[in-house]
Amino acid sequence: MPDKPHFRTVIEPFIIKSVQPIRMTTTEERERFLQDAHYNLFKIEAQNVLIDLLTDSGTGAMSSEQWAAIMRGDESYAGSLSYQRFESTVKDIFGFTHVIPTHQGRAAERILFTVMCKEGNVVPNNTHFDTTRANVEYRGAQAIDLVIDEGRDPASRHPFKGNMNLEKLEKLINNVGAKKIPLCMITITNNSGGGQPVAMENIKAVRKLLNKYGIPLYFDACRFAENAFFIKLREKGYENISVPEIVKEMFSYGDGCTMSAKKDGLANIGGFLCTNEGDLAQQEKNLLILTEGFPTYGGLAGRDLEAIAVGLREVLDEDYLLYRISEAKYLGEGLTDIGYPIVQPPGGHAIYIDAKALLPHIPQLQYPGQALSVELYRRGGIRTVEIGSVMFGKVDQKTRVETPGAMELVRLALPRRVHTQSHVDYVLEVAKEVYANRESIPGYRITEQPPFLRHFMAKFEPV
């Protein structure tokens, strides 16, 4: 095999075979779009967005091999060949015994917590993502975040800021009792904590601790390949181990996982739920039939199962993963050079700006993250997402008093295999203009909100 060239520039390990036009908009148009959307970027129509960094979930570009696989999709209702290929791939990569397809990750979460949780339970995690937390709380259980202290410090350069705090985990188990904890989760990478990875050493230590108390360990596996690549890059002893081997070891310490294939499945829709426990799998399949579909399609078309099966193989390619991590690093370093405080070091799928540090004149309950997101769209048509007190603030339903979130972040999530370097350079140009005018950015108040996942549907107005 020939040696790879050692140049500083990390190029995209693919060529572009299809394109989608971008509609250019003016500042005046964007101001009108913001007003019509009540300053909620989720309500901006996609054709009015220039660079869409709202999420990396389901927004990636599929490969020619995935499109070819779609053509052989078997749409049989039960036991299709597409499911067989999908199941075989998931079992081979993840190693779990039972594989249950779902239409996306949050459906897997709903089924898992419906079956395993009841009112009064407690579910620890390094950091729950929004849908994970909502599905736990919908069951009347409590979602507890136990990331290490460095994970709450945006400036810390700890290489594995997604790690679980073992001391706090054991203290929680002893305080509430193991019987009240139906499962523990680890999110890889730790999305809400800045896309930060979890070390293999930490995963093994969590598994050992949970074994003492008989508590199952589940992974939120959305970005499993990125996490594995960070282990290869940063953790001693894994430098010469392949990403597929690292993945197998990671999941060998778990009892199951939820997965949104819209992330590291490189697909536009789909997910799955895995477990090693047969009786539990049967309960989950029973619920799946009620709400998603038969257990061999789970709310997906056969062609979707085919695309996921191919994507799960492609995401393990180390040339792809190097490009993926390098793209985020390039954006993060560019923002840092401008003066932005970001969650350090840059994560795998996104860059997280510390809006609280950037906009100290905006109080937390005037949502500095939301304010920055609105301004990035207003100035340059860039759509991002707030991950702060809008998403994770707690409102007491009796007193209406709100407790702000732990951090005030703005996430710039990079869709997979979508944007070129010039797109990222444009984002940096817009960010530079926003930075120069940061002191004039106003805060926001919420004028209307639903009881769950309010960031999707809330309405805002400037203060």
N, C-alpha and C positions, 0 to 999 in steps of 0.2 A: 504493500500500500504506500503510495507516495506521501512524502512529508507535506503537511499543510503550510501555506505561506504564513510567515509571522510578521504581519503588518499591524500598525496601530488601529487602523479603521476596521471595525467589525461590520461587515456587509450583511444585508438581508440574505439568508441562505435560500432564496427563491427568486423567481422572476414573476412579473405581473401579467396575467393572461386576460383579465377582465377589469373594466373600470366603471366607476359610478360618478357622475358629475356632482360637483358641489355648487350650490347656489350662493352667490355673493350677496351680502346684505349691507345696508348702511346703518350708521349709528342711530339715525332717526327711526328707521324701521325696527331695529332691535329694542329701542325704548318702548315702542308701541306693543311689540310682542310681549315684553316683560309685564307691562301694565295689564294686558289682556289675560296673562297667565297668573296674575296676582303675585308676581315675583317668585313663583315656584318653577324652577327649571324643568321639573318633570312634566310640566304642562306646556312647554314650548314644542311646537311641531318640528319634527326632525328636519324637514326641508329648509327650515330657517336657522339651522345650526351649521357653522362652517367646519369646526373641528369638534367632534363629539367624544368627550372624555368622561361622560357621565358614568359609564360602567364598562368593564371588560367582559361582562356576562352576556354571552350569546351574540356579541357584536363583531366577532372575528371573521376573517375570510377563510373559507374552506379551500382545501387543496384540490388539485385536479384528480388525485386518487380518491378523495372523498366524494367528489361529484360523480366519478365513475362508479363508485360503490352504490351510490343512490340509485343508479339505473338497474341494479340487480335486486332492489328491495323486494322482499317477499311479503305481500300484504295479507297472508293467511291469518285468520283471526287467532288461531291457537297453534303453538308449536312451530312457528315459521322458521325457515332456514336463517333468516336475518337475526332472529332471536338467538338461535344456536351459535352463530358466529359472534354475536354480542356477548353472550354469556361466557363463551370459551375465552374471549379476550379479557373480560373483567376478571375471571377466575385466575387466569395466567398471570396478570399483572398485579392484582391485589391479594390474591391468595385466600379469599373468603369462600366459604362453602355454598352459601345461598345468595343469589343475585336477583334483585327485584327491580325491574325498570319502572321509572316514574317520568312524568312529563317534564319535571325539572327538580332542582334540589329542594325547594321548599316543600314540595309534595312528599319527598322522602322524609324530611324533618317532621312534617305533620303526622305521617304514619308512625314513625319511630316514637315520638313523644305521646301520641294517643295510646299506643300499646304499652309503653313502658312507664309512663308518668301518671300520677294522680294528684289531686289537690293536697297541698302541704309538702310535697316533695321538693328537693333541692337538686339542681343540676349545675355542677361546677364546670368551668371551661377556662382556657387561658383568656379569651375574649369572645363572647357570643356575638355573631353578626346579627343584623336587625331581624331577619326572618327567623333565625334560630331562637333568639330571645322571645320573639312574639309567639312562636309555637309552643315554647315552654310555658310562658305565662298564660296562654290561652287555656292550658290544662289546669291552671290554678297552682302551678309549681313556681319556684323561684329560680331565676337564672343568675348565677354568681360568677363574676369575672375574677380570676386569680392569676393574672399575668405578673411576671417579676417586676420589681420596682423600676428597673431600667426601661421596661416597656411602656411606662407612663411618662417617661422623660424624653421628649422629642429630640433633644440635643445629644443624648447618650449614643455612643457608637458601639455598644455591645453587639457582637456579631449575631446573637440569637435572642433578640428582644421579644420574640414570641413565646419564650419558655414559660412553663407553668411554675408558679411559686409553690414549691413542695411543702415548705413550712406552713404556709397559709392553707394549703389543701388538707394537710393532716389535721390542723387545728379545726377546720370546718367539719371534717368527718367526726372528730371527737365531740364537737359542740352539738351537732344536730343528730348524730347517730347514723351509722352506716345504712340502717334499714330505710332511712328517709332519702337516701341517694341512690336512685335506680340505675344511674350511669354517670360517668364522667366523660367529658369531651375535650379533645384538643383540636383547635382549628389550625390547619396548615395550608398555606402560610397564614399568619394571624392578621386577617384583613382589616378589622376595625382598629387594630393597633399599629397600622402603618405598613401592612404587607410584609411583616417581619417573620423570619423563619423560626422554626423550633428545632433544637439540636437533637440528634439521635440519643445522646447521653441523657437528655431531659426526658425524652419519650420512654426510655428504658427505666428511668428512676420513677416516673409516674406509674408505669405498669407494676413495678415492684411494690410500691406503696399501696396501690389499689388491691393487689393480691392479698395483702394483710387483712383487708376488710371485706373481701369478696365482692368488690364493685367492678362491673364491666367497664371497659374503656372503648369509646367510639371516637372516630375521627370525622371532622368536617373536612373532607378530602378535596375540596374544590381546586386547590392549587398545589396538589401533591407533587407534581413533577418539578415545579419551581422550588419547593421546599427541599426536595432531594438534591437538586443541583446546588443549592446554597450549602447543604451538608458537604457535598463533594468539594466545594470551593473553600469552605471555612472551617470544617471540623477535622481535627487531627485524626489520621488513620483511615480517612475515606478518600484521600486524594487520587488513589489509583483504582478505586472501585467504580464500576459503571453505574449510571443512574438507574437502570432497571433493577440491579442488585440492591441498591440503596432503598428503592421503593419497596421491594419485597421484604427487606428487614424492617422498615418502618411499620408496615401493616402487620407483620408477624406479632407485634406486641398488642394488637387491637382485637376486640371481639366483633367489630363491625365498623361500618362507616356510612355516612350520607355523602352524596356527590352530586354536584351540579356539573353536568357535562358541558355546560355553556362556558365553562372556564377552561380547565386543562383537558377537557374532552375535545376541544377545538371544534365544537359543533354549535349550531344556532339554537338548539332546543334539546332538552332531555336531561335525564339524571338517573340515579339509581340508589338503592338502599341495599347494604350487604350485612350479613350476620353469619356467625358460625353455629347458631343455636336453632335446631330444627323446629321445636315447638313455637318459638318466637317467630320464626320465618313464616309458619303457617298462619299465625294470627295476623301478621302483617299482610300476607297475601289475601286473606279474607277481607281486610279493610281496603286493600288495593282494588279488589273486584268491585266493591261497593262504590268507590269514588273515582278510580282512575281507569280501570280496564282489566282485562284478563292478564294473569301473571306473566305471559310471554309477550305482551306488548306494552302494558302499563301506561296507556295514554299516548303512546308514540306510534307513528307509522313505521313500517318495516324499513323504509329508506332512512329514517332517522337513526334507527338502531345500527344500520350499516355505516352511516357517517361517523357515529360515535366510536364504533369498533376500530375504524381506520384512524380517527383522531387520537385515540388513546395510545396507539403505537407511535404516531408521528410526534407527539408531544415529548416522548422520551429521547428524541434525537438531541445530542449534546450541541451540535451546531445551531439548531433552532434555539435551544435554551440559552446559549451564549449570546446570540442576537437579542433574545427577549430581555435578558438581564441588562445587557449593554444599552438598549434603548431607554430603559428606565433610568439607568445611571447617567446617561447623557442629558436627559431632561432634568434630573435632580441636580447635577453639577452646574448646569446652566442657570437654574433658579438660584442656587447658592451664590454663584458669581454675581448675580444681580443684587443680592442682599436678602433674599427670602429665607426665613427660618423654616427648614423642612425637617421631617422625621428622618433622622440619620441612623444608620447608613441607608441609602436608597433601597427600597424593597424590590420585589420581583415584578409585580403587575401594575404598579402605580407609584406616584409620588404624592406625598401628603404634606401640604403646607400647614404650618402652625399659625392659624389665623389669630389666635389669642395674642401671640407674641408680635405678629405683624401689625395688628390693629389694636393697640392697648387703649385707645380712646373709646372703643366700643365695649360696653359691659357684656358679660357672658349671656345674660338674659335678653340682650338685644342682638344676639346671634352673629358674632363676627365671621363665622364660617359661611353663613348664608349671605352675609353682606359681600364677602370677597367673591363668592361664586357668582352673584348677580353682576358684580363689576367686571369680571372676566368675560361674561357674556356681552354685557353692554359695550365694552370697548372693542371686542374682537370676534364676537360670535362663538366663543369657546364655551362649551357646556361642561361643567364639572359637578361635583356633588359635595354637600356639607356632611361631614361626619363629626358631629359635636352635639351641642345641646338641643338642636332641632331633632336629630335622630335619636339621641340617648338621654335627653333630659327627662326627669320624672315629675309628673304633675299629680299632686295629691288630689284624689277625686272628691274629697270632702271640703278641704280648705282652699283648693285651687292654687296652693303655693307650689312653685316649681323649683326643683333642685337641678342645677345645671349638670351637664356631662363632665366626665373626667378631663377631656381635652376638647379643643375647638379646632378641628382639622378640616381642610378642603382636599378632597382626593381628586387627582388627575389620573384616571384609569386608562391604560393604553390597550385598545382593542388589539387582538393578536393578528399579525400579518396584514395590517390595514394601512398604517400611515408610513410615509417616507420621512427621511431626515428633514426635508424642507418643511414638512408639516410641523415637526417638532420645533424647528427654528422659528416658524411663525408664532407658535405658542409662546416662545421665549420673548419675542418682540412685543407681543401684546402684554405679557406679564411685566415687562420692563416699564411700559407706559402706565400700567395700573400701579406699580410700585412707586413711581414718581408722584402719583396723585393720591397715595394711600390715606393721607391725613384728612382728605375731604370725603371719604367714603362714609355714608351714614349707616347706623344700625337699623334693625327691622323688628317689628312686632308681629305676632301671629294674630290674625283676625278671625280665623276659623280653622278647626282641626278635628279629625276623627280620634277615637279613643286608642286605636292601635296603628302602628306604623305611620304616624302622622306626617312624616316628611314627604310621603308620596302625594298626599292630597291637600295639605295645609295651604292656607292663603295668607299672604304677608302684605305689609305696607311699610314704607320707610318711616323711621322715627324722625 
